[in-house]
């Protein structure tokens, strides 16, 4: 069973959180509430999220400050943030949101269909990325398991085919990110890191072919 993606909803007003849940419930994912920036940071300590919907105006730690803390943490820096705001102070206000690490900026009242569509894109990218990571990890374990021992020749074609499938999905993910207006540099950086890991796996696997030189630490590394 595929685990549902988690979406973090951050707003100090309960009625706004309720409205977000009503809009996003059709996505059939796990919606996690946070009523303050501090609560959001606590939730991010233990759970992984596909996307964060973050209200700008909150008492105490506002959305900009919360986003700054999120982007400073290595564990959470690549999570997409969509800012939600009930006010519009012009280009400077919007620029501040993007500078804080937002991938999108939506003014209230927002179109439910548009918000749901934007969140759906990031949920889809998150799920594909998690699947690729799992497959790459499995391949890495199988290759590491053969280190120092001769890998059966009959196993090499199977490993190569499985790696090719992962490479194809990674390429499709990168293309989808490039075509998505709201993907952002953080998502592209994550996809690039994954492609580099797959390239290292491919070099290590090629080195196991009969007659090939033993894989170097650089070729087998992350």
N, C-alpha and C positions, 0 to 999 in steps of 0.2 A: 504494500500500500504506500503510495507516494505521500510524503509528509506535506502538510499544507504550509504555505509561506506565511510569515507573520508580518503584519502591517502595524506600525506604531502610530497612534493618533494622539497628538499632543495639543490640548486646549484647556484653558482654565474654566470654561463655561460648560457645564454638563449638557445643556441643550444642544450645543454645537457638536459635542462628541456623539450624542444620540443621533443627530442629523447625519454625521459622517458614517456612522455604523449603518444607518438605513440605506444610504447611497451605495456603500461598498459591500453590503451583505450579499449581493448578487454574484460577487466574485468567488464566494465560497472559500475564503481564506480565514486565517486566524487574526482577529482584530484585537489589538491590545491598547487599552486606555492609559493615558498619563495626564494628570490634571495640572502639571507644572513642569518646568524645565528640569528641576531636580528629580522628579519622578521619572522623567524620560531617561535621564542619565543612569538612574538605578536599573531600569528595565534593560538598558543596553549593556549592562555589565554581565548579564547571564544569558540573554537570548540574542539570536541572529534575526535580523529583519530585512525584508526585501525592499522596503521603502518607508520613509518617515513623512507624515503629514504634520507640519509644525506651524502652529499659530504664531504670528509675529508679536502681537500685543498680549503680554501676560504680566501679571504683577510679579515683582521680584526679578527672577532671571527671565528675560524676554527671549523671543525666538532667535534673535541674532546671537546673543550670548550663548544660548543652548547649542546652536549650530557650531559655534566656534569650539566649544568643548568637544562636541562629537567629532569634528574634523581633526582635532589634536590627538585623539586616541587612535592607535594603530588598528585596533580591533574594529572600529566603527567608521573610519575615515572614508571608506568607499561606499557607504550606504547612501543611496540617493535621498535627497531632502526636497520636498515640495513645500514651499512656504505658502501659508494661507493668511490673508490680511483683509480687514474690513475697511482699511483706509488706503488712500493712494496719494502719496506726497510727491509724485512725479518721478522722473528718471533717476534722480539721486537715491530715492528710497528703494527703487527697484534694483539699482546697481549695488546698493549695500547688501541686498538679499543674495544676489549672485556672488558677490565678493565673500560672503559668509559661507559659501559652499552649496547654495541651492542649485538644483538642476532645473527647477521651474518655479514660477511665482504666479499665484492665482488670487485674484481679488474677489472678496465676498460681495454680494451673493454670487456664487459660481454656478455654472451649468452642471447639473448632476451627471449628465451623459459624458461631458468633457472630462470631468474629474475622474469618473470611473474608467474611462478609456486610457487616461494618462497613467493611472495607478496600475491598470492591467498590463501595460507595456513593461513596467518595471518588475511586476510579479513574474511575467513570462521570462524575462531575461534572468531573473534570480533563479528560477527553477531550472532553466537550461544550464546556467553556470554551475549550480550544485550538481547536476547530473554529470557534467563534464568533469568536475573535480573528483567525483566518486569513481568514474571510469578511469581517469588518469591515475588515481591512487591505487586502484586494483592492478593496473598494468605495472606501476612502479614496484609493487610488492612482488609480482611474479618475476620481474626482471631481477630484482634484488635477491630473490630466492634462488636464482640461477647463478648468482655471482660465485665465482670460484669453482663451479661445476659445469659440466657440459650440458647445455640445454638440449633436450631431444629435438632432432631435426624436424619431426612431425609437429612439434609444438610451435616452431617459429612462424610458419604461415598463418596459424590461427592468431597468434599474438599480433602479427603484422596487420592482419585484416581488422582485428578489433581496434588497434591503434589508428588505422586509417579511418574507421568510422568516427572515432572521437575527433580526429583532425578535421574531418568534414563538418561535424557539428560545430566545432570551434570556429571554423571559417565562416559558417552561416551566421553564428552569433555575432562575430565581428562585423559582418556586412549589415546585419540588422541594427547594430548599434550605430554604425556610420550613417544609416538612412533615417535613424530616429532623431528628430530635432531636439528632444529633451534628454538624450542619453547622458551628455556631459562628459567631462574629461575623466572623472573618477571611474565611471563605468568602462570607458575605453582603456584606462590604465589596468583595470582588473582583467579585461579580455586579453590585453597584450601580455600580461604576466602569465596567464594560462597558456597562451600560444608558445611562449618561450619554454615553459615546462614540457609541453608536448614535443617541441623540437628536440629537447634534451633526451626525452624518452625515445624518439625516433633514432637519434644518433646511437644511443646505447643498444637499441634493438638491432640496428644495422651492423653494429660491431660484433654481434653474436652469430652472424651468418658464417657458414663454413669458409675458412680462409681469410676472414677479416681479422684485423688487429684487435686486441683486447680493448674494451672501452676505457678511456681515460677518466680520471675524476671529473674533469670539466664536462665531458660528454654525458656522464651519468648523473651529474648534479642537477639541482633545481634551476 
